[in-house]
Amino acid sequence: MSTIEQFNQYVMPSYGRYDLVLEKGEGRQAVDENGKEYIDFGSGIGTNSLGYCNEDWVKAVCDQAHRIQHTSNYYYTKVQADFAKALCETAGYTDMFFGNSGAEANECAIKIARKYSFDKYGKGRHNIITLVNSFHGRTLCTLSATGQEVFHNYFFPFVEGFINVEANNIDDLRAKLDDTVCAVMFEYIQGEGGVMALQQEFVDEIFRLCAEKDVLTIADEVQTGVGRTGKFLAGDNFGKKADLTTLAKGLAGGVPIGVCLSGEKCAKVLTPGTHGSTFGGNPISCAGGLAVLNTVNKPGFLDEVTAKGEYIRKKLLSSPEVASVSGIGMMIGAELKTKKAGDVAKAALDKGLLILTAKTKVRLLPPLTITYEEIDKGMEILLGVLNS
């Protein structure tokens, strides 16, 4: 029995998968079980932020695994304290909650927003505005928050209390941000929604209205955070800092983590017993997170992310098949003129390049550590597919 046959026999078919079995990786290159090599422009949907098996990351994770792999949250660990301090100082927040995924981080933010409003105003002010075309997770609550009807099926009844506003429609935002709303939740760049960045004017109005009405801002930076856009937080590109920001994916370099960061306004909203996560703040994940922060915080690193992103954009726009390019930094979407993104992704994989799709677009999320030589090698394959 092949690996794929065995896998399909025992694992629920909740994903559409390519016929590819990855065996190992090094740098920005993955290797399948037959020894074929692939340049990676997807980084596990932005999760392998330092690529595969980065030397410093491996050492940090292995050293921690030799010390202690888990404790319950009845106790403290130094690595968790060190990581929390480093992350808060890097991101500019006062405290955080540790979970295991982006969906968990977003659930935490939703609970904080509702409790903040309940503590201050009582019942009836619990609605959360999210944007049409958003994506916030696969749990029942975050799926309910997601502003895409395609996901709103099968699992009825969905969680109430979410109102959708059209992205970049200021009039729609103003009309729906009433006294029943406790928070506005948004992605600065809608990743699964097609790598679409919000307009500055719309972001400005979110923050203006929320400040005026004491409504919290929640930035879902699960995909955009940790240097992906050339700033540590995508909000820095817009000159904004939300009351709550969620991170996951690339934060720990490939091991499970999810974090909800809070500013002073919400710093002490969660009290003992109001939220929890068995594996949240796992020592191994925190060690991986420290290794990521140590790399991303090096002088000039984020400037390089911006420069490499622009380098990739120019190469994409040189193709007559590319209609437009969206995104910021190394979060890139390419709208095609005649080809289907899914067909391009499959053809690129066959030629040794891993890429992603987002709706009708080809989506690129290369490891932040990718070299120009590796970009050239990958783009040669991608442009060959696009121009054929």
C-alpha positions as CSV (number, residue, x, y, z in Angstrom):
1,M,0.0,0.0,0.0
2,S,1.4,3.4,-0.9
3,T,1.7,6.3,1.6
4,I,-1.2,8.1,-0.1
5,E,-3.4,5.0,-0.1
6,Q,-2.7,4.4,3.6
7,F,-3.2,8.0,4.5
8,N,-6.6,8.1,2.7
9,Q,-7.7,4.9,4.3
10,Y,-7.2,6.2,7.9
11,V,-7.6,10.0,7.6
12,M,-10.9,11.9,7.1
13,P,-11.0,13.5,3.6
14,S,-11.5,17.1,4.9
15,Y,-8.8,18.5,2.5
16,G,-8.3,18.4,-1.2
17,R,-4.7,17.3,-1.5
18,Y,-2.1,17.0,-4.2
19,D,-0.6,13.6,-4.9
20,L,2.7,14.6,-3.2
21,V,4.3,13.0,-0.2
22,L,6.9,15.3,1.4
23,E,9.7,13.5,3.2
24,K,12.1,16.2,4.3
25,G,13.2,19.8,3.7
26,E,16.2,22.1,4.1
27,G,16.4,25.8,3.6
28,R,13.6,26.7,1.1
29,Q,13.6,23.3,-0.6
30,A,11.4,20.3,0.1
31,V,12.0,16.7,-1.0
32,D,9.4,14.1,-1.7
33,E,9.6,10.4,-0.8
34,N,11.0,9.6,-4.2
35,G,13.8,12.2,-3.9
36,K,12.4,14.9,-6.2
37,E,13.2,18.4,-5.0
38,Y,10.8,21.4,-4.9
39,I,11.4,25.1,-4.4
40,D,8.8,26.2,-1.9
41,F,6.9,29.5,-2.6
42,G,4.1,28.5,-0.1
43,S,5.9,27.8,3.2
44,G,3.1,25.7,4.5
45,I,0.6,28.6,3.9
46,G,3.0,31.0,5.5
47,T,3.9,28.9,8.5
48,N,7.5,27.8,7.7
49,S,8.5,31.4,8.0
50,L,12.2,30.5,8.2
51,G,12.0,27.7,5.7
52,Y,12.7,24.1,6.4
53,C,14.8,23.1,9.4
54,N,16.5,26.4,9.9
55,E,19.6,25.7,12.0
56,D,18.9,28.1,14.8
57,W,15.3,27.1,15.0
58,V,16.1,23.4,15.1
59,K,18.6,23.9,17.9
60,A,16.1,25.9,19.9
61,V,13.3,23.4,19.5
62,C,15.5,20.4,20.1
63,D,17.2,21.9,23.2
64,Q,13.8,22.7,24.7
65,A,12.6,19.1,23.9
66,H,15.5,17.8,25.9
67,R,14.5,20.0,28.9
68,I,10.8,19.8,29.3
69,Q,8.1,19.4,26.6
70,H,4.9,20.3,28.4
71,T,3.5,21.5,31.7
72,S,0.0,22.3,32.6
73,N,-0.9,26.0,32.8
74,Y,-1.0,25.7,36.6
75,Y,2.7,26.2,36.4
76,Y,5.2,28.6,34.8
77,T,8.1,28.1,32.4
78,K,10.9,30.5,31.7
79,V,10.8,29.9,28.0
80,Q,7.1,31.0,28.0
81,A,7.9,34.1,30.0
82,D,10.9,35.0,27.7
83,F,8.8,34.5,24.6
84,A,5.9,36.5,25.9
85,K,8.2,39.4,26.8
86,A,10.0,39.4,23.5
87,L,6.8,39.2,21.5
88,C,5.0,41.9,23.4
89,E,8.0,44.2,23.1
90,T,8.4,43.5,19.4
91,A,4.7,43.9,18.6
92,G,4.1,46.8,21.0
93,Y,1.4,45.2,23.2
94,T,1.1,44.8,26.9
95,D,0.1,41.1,27.3
96,M,-1.2,38.1,25.5
97,F,-3.0,34.8,25.6
98,F,-1.4,31.6,24.2
99,G,-3.3,29.1,22.1
100,N,-2.5,26.7,19.3
101,S,-3.9,28.1,16.1
102,G,-5.2,31.1,14.3
103,A,-8.8,30.0,14.9
104,E,-8.1,29.7,18.7
105,A,-6.5,33.1,18.7
106,N,-9.5,34.6,17.0
107,E,-11.9,32.9,19.4
108,C,-10.0,34.4,22.3
109,A,-10.2,37.9,20.7
110,I,-14.0,37.5,20.2
111,K,-14.4,36.4,23.9
112,I,-12.3,39.3,25.1
113,A,-14.3,41.8,23.1
114,R,-17.6,40.5,24.3
115,K,-16.4,40.4,28.0
116,Y,-14.9,43.9,27.7
117,S,-18.3,45.2,26.6
118,F,-20.3,43.2,29.1
119,D,-18.1,44.3,32.0
120,K,-18.5,47.9,31.0
121,Y,-22.0,48.2,29.5
122,G,-23.8,45.0,30.4
123,K,-25.8,42.7,28.1
124,G,-27.0,43.7,24.5
125,R,-23.7,45.0,23.2
126,H,-22.2,41.8,21.8
127,N,-22.3,42.0,18.0
128,I,-19.0,41.9,16.1
129,I,-18.7,43.4,12.6
130,T,-16.6,41.3,10.2
131,L,-15.9,42.0,6.5
132,V,-17.4,40.3,3.4
133,N,-14.8,38.0,1.9
134,S,-13.0,37.6,5.3
135,F,-11.7,34.3,6.7
136,H,-11.2,33.8,10.4
137,G,-11.0,30.1,11.0
138,R,-12.8,26.7,10.9
139,T,-14.2,26.4,14.4
140,L,-18.0,27.0,14.6
141,C,-17.5,30.5,16.0
142,T,-14.8,31.7,13.7
143,L,-16.6,30.1,10.7
144,S,-19.6,32.2,11.7
145,A,-17.4,35.2,11.8
146,T,-16.1,34.5,8.3
147,G,-17.7,36.7,5.8
148,Q,-18.0,34.2,2.9
149,E,-21.3,32.5,2.3
150,V,-19.5,29.5,0.7
151,F,-18.5,28.4,4.2
152,H,-21.9,28.9,5.7
153,N,-23.4,25.5,5.1
154,Y,-23.9,22.1,6.8
155,F,-23.2,23.1,10.4
156,F,-26.4,24.9,11.3
157,P,-27.1,26.7,13.5
158,F,-24.2,29.0,13.3
159,V,-23.1,31.2,16.2
160,E,-25.1,34.5,16.3
161,G,-23.7,38.0,16.8
162,F,-21.8,38.7,13.6
163,I,-22.6,41.4,11.1
164,N,-20.9,41.6,7.7
165,V,-19.8,44.8,6.2
166,E,-18.5,45.2,2.6
167,A,-14.7,45.7,2.7
168,N,-13.8,49.3,1.8
169,N,-17.4,50.5,1.9
170,I,-17.4,53.3,4.5
171,D,-21.1,54.0,4.2
172,D,-21.9,50.3,4.9
173,L,-19.6,50.4,8.0
174,R,-21.2,53.6,9.3
175,A,-24.7,52.2,8.8
176,K,-24.1,49.0,10.7
177,L,-21.8,50.2,13.5
178,D,-24.6,50.8,16.0
179,D,-24.9,50.6,19.8
180,T,-25.2,46.8,19.6
181,V,-21.6,46.4,18.3
182,C,-18.7,45.7,20.6
183,A,-15.9,45.1,18.0
184,V,-14.9,45.4,14.4
185,M,-12.7,42.4,13.3
186,F,-10.8,42.6,10.0
187,E,-7.7,41.4,8.1
188,Y,-5.6,44.2,6.7
189,I,-5.0,41.9,3.7
190,Q,-7.7,39.3,3.0
191,G,-5.6,36.3,2.4
192,E,-8.0,33.4,1.7
193,G,-10.3,36.1,0.2
194,G,-7.8,36.7,-2.7
195,V,-4.9,38.6,-1.2
196,M,-6.8,41.9,-1.2
197,A,-5.5,44.7,0.9
198,L,-7.9,47.1,2.6
199,Q,-7.8,50.8,1.5
200,Q,-6.2,53.2,3.9
201,E,-9.3,55.4,4.1
202,F,-11.4,52.5,5.1
203,V,-8.9,51.4,7.8
204,D,-8.8,55.0,9.1
205,E,-12.6,55.1,9.3
206,I,-12.7,51.8,11.3
207,F,-10.3,53.2,13.9
208,R,-12.0,56.6,14.0
209,L,-15.5,55.2,14.5
210,C,-14.4,52.6,17.0
211,A,-12.5,55.1,19.1
212,E,-15.6,57.4,19.1
213,K,-17.9,54.7,20.2
214,D,-15.6,52.7,22.5
215,V,-15.8,49.7,20.1
216,L,-12.8,47.5,20.0
217,T,-10.7,46.9,16.9
218,I,-9.5,43.3,16.3
219,A,-6.8,42.7,13.7
220,D,-6.6,39.2,12.4
221,E,-2.9,39.0,11.5
222,V,-2.8,35.2,11.4
223,Q,-1.5,35.3,7.9
224,T,-0.2,38.8,7.6
225,G,1.8,39.1,10.8
226,V,5.4,38.2,11.8
227,G,7.1,40.1,9.0
228,R,5.1,38.7,6.1
229,T,4.4,42.2,4.8
230,G,7.8,43.7,5.4
231,K,6.7,45.0,8.8
232,F,6.3,42.9,11.9
233,L,2.6,43.6,11.9
234,A,0.7,44.5,8.7
235,G,-1.0,47.2,10.7
236,D,2.3,49.1,10.7
237,N,1.9,49.6,7.0
238,F,-1.3,51.4,7.7
239,G,0.0,53.3,10.7
240,K,-2.5,51.6,13.0
241,K,-2.4,49.3,16.1
242,A,-5.6,47.4,16.9
243,D,-6.8,46.9,20.5
244,L,-6.4,43.2,19.9
245,T,-4.2,41.4,17.3
246,T,-4.1,37.7,16.6
247,L,-1.1,35.8,15.3
248,A,-0.4,32.2,14.4
249,K,1.1,30.6,11.3
250,G,4.6,31.9,10.9
251,L,5.0,32.9,14.5
252,A,6.7,29.6,15.7
253,G,8.3,28.6,12.4
254,G,6.2,25.4,11.9
255,V,5.1,24.2,15.3
256,P,1.5,24.9,16.5
257,I,0.9,28.2,18.1
258,G,-1.7,30.9,18.3
259,V,-1.6,34.2,20.2
260,C,-4.0,37.0,21.0
261,L,-2.2,40.2,21.8
262,S,-3.8,42.9,23.9
263,G,-3.2,46.6,24.4
264,E,-3.8,48.3,27.8
265,K,-7.5,48.7,27.2
266,C,-8.2,45.0,27.3
267,A,-5.1,43.8,29.3
268,K,-6.9,42.4,32.3
269,V,-10.3,41.5,30.8
270,L,-9.6,37.7,31.0
271,T,-9.6,36.5,34.6
272,P,-8.9,33.0,36.0
273,G,-11.5,30.6,34.7
274,T,-12.7,32.7,31.8
275,H,-10.6,31.1,29.1
276,G,-8.0,28.4,28.7
277,S,-6.0,26.1,26.4
278,T,-4.3,22.9,27.5
279,F,-1.4,23.2,25.0
280,G,-1.3,27.0,24.9
281,G,2.2,28.3,25.6
282,N,3.8,24.9,25.0
283,P,7.5,25.2,25.8
284,I,8.6,23.8,22.5
285,S,6.4,26.2,20.5
286,C,7.7,29.1,22.6
287,A,11.3,28.0,21.9
288,G,10.5,28.0,18.2
289,G,8.8,31.4,18.5
290,L,11.9,32.9,20.1
291,A,14.1,31.6,17.3
292,V,11.7,33.2,14.8
293,L,11.7,36.5,16.6
294,N,15.5,36.5,16.9
295,T,15.7,36.2,13.1
296,V,12.9,38.6,12.2
297,N,14.3,41.3,14.5
298,K,17.8,41.3,13.0
299,P,18.7,44.7,11.5
300,G,17.6,45.0,7.9
301,F,15.7,41.7,7.8
302,L,12.2,43.2,7.2
303,D,13.6,45.6,4.7
304,E,14.8,42.6,2.8
305,V,11.4,41.1,2.9
306,T,10.0,44.2,1.3
307,A,12.7,44.2,-1.4
308,K,12.3,40.6,-2.2
309,G,8.5,41.0,-2.5
310,E,9.0,43.9,-5.0
311,Y,11.5,41.7,-6.9
312,I,8.9,38.9,-7.2
313,R,6.2,41.4,-8.3
314,K,8.3,42.8,-11.1
315,K,9.0,39.3,-12.4
316,L,5.3,38.4,-12.3
317,L,4.3,41.6,-14.1
318,S,6.7,40.7,-16.9
319,S,4.4,37.8,-17.8
320,P,1.7,38.7,-20.4
321,E,-0.5,36.2,-18.6
322,V,-0.6,38.2,-15.4
323,A,-3.4,40.8,-15.3
324,S,-2.5,42.3,-11.9
325,V,-0.6,41.7,-8.7
326,S,-1.9,42.4,-5.2
327,G,-0.7,42.2,-1.6
328,I,2.1,43.7,0.4
329,G,5.7,42.4,1.0
330,M,6.0,38.7,0.4
331,M,2.2,38.1,0.6
332,I,1.5,38.2,-3.1
333,G,-1.5,37.4,-5.3
334,A,-1.5,37.3,-9.1
335,E,-4.7,37.6,-11.1
336,L,-4.4,35.7,-14.4
337,K,-5.9,36.5,-17.8
338,T,-6.7,33.1,-19.3
339,K,-5.3,30.3,-17.1
340,K,-6.9,28.9,-14.0
341,A,-4.9,29.3,-10.8
342,G,-5.5,25.7,-9.8
343,D,-4.1,24.4,-13.1
344,V,-1.1,26.7,-12.8
345,A,-0.4,25.4,-9.3
346,K,-0.6,21.7,-10.4
347,A,1.7,22.4,-13.4
348,A,4.2,24.2,-11.2
349,L,4.2,21.3,-8.7
350,D,4.9,18.9,-11.6
351,K,7.9,21.0,-12.5
352,G,9.3,21.3,-8.9
353,L,7.7,24.5,-7.5
354,L,5.2,24.7,-4.6
355,I,2.7,27.6,-4.9
356,L,-0.8,28.3,-3.5
357,T,-4.1,29.7,-4.8
358,A,-6.6,32.1,-3.3
359,K,-9.9,32.2,-5.2
360,T,-9.0,33.0,-8.8
361,K,-5.4,34.1,-8.0
362,V,-2.1,32.4,-7.8
363,R,-0.8,33.1,-4.3
364,L,2.8,33.2,-3.2
365,L,3.9,33.1,0.4
366,P,7.7,32.3,0.2
367,P,9.7,31.7,3.4
368,L,10.9,35.1,4.6
369,T,14.5,33.8,4.4
370,I,14.4,32.9,0.7
371,T,17.4,34.0,-1.3
372,Y,17.4,35.8,-4.6
373,E,18.9,32.8,-6.3
374,E,16.0,30.6,-5.0
375,I,13.5,33.3,-6.1
376,D,15.0,33.2,-9.6
377,K,14.9,29.5,-9.8
378,G,11.3,29.4,-8.7
379,M,10.2,32.2,-10.9
380,E,11.8,30.6,-13.9
381,I,9.5,27.6,-13.3
382,L,6.4,29.7,-12.6
383,L,6.9,32.1,-15.6
384,G,7.5,29.0,-17.8
385,V,4.1,27.7,-16.8
386,L,2.3,31.0,-17.1
387,N,3.8,31.8,-20.5
388,S,3.4,28.4,-22.1
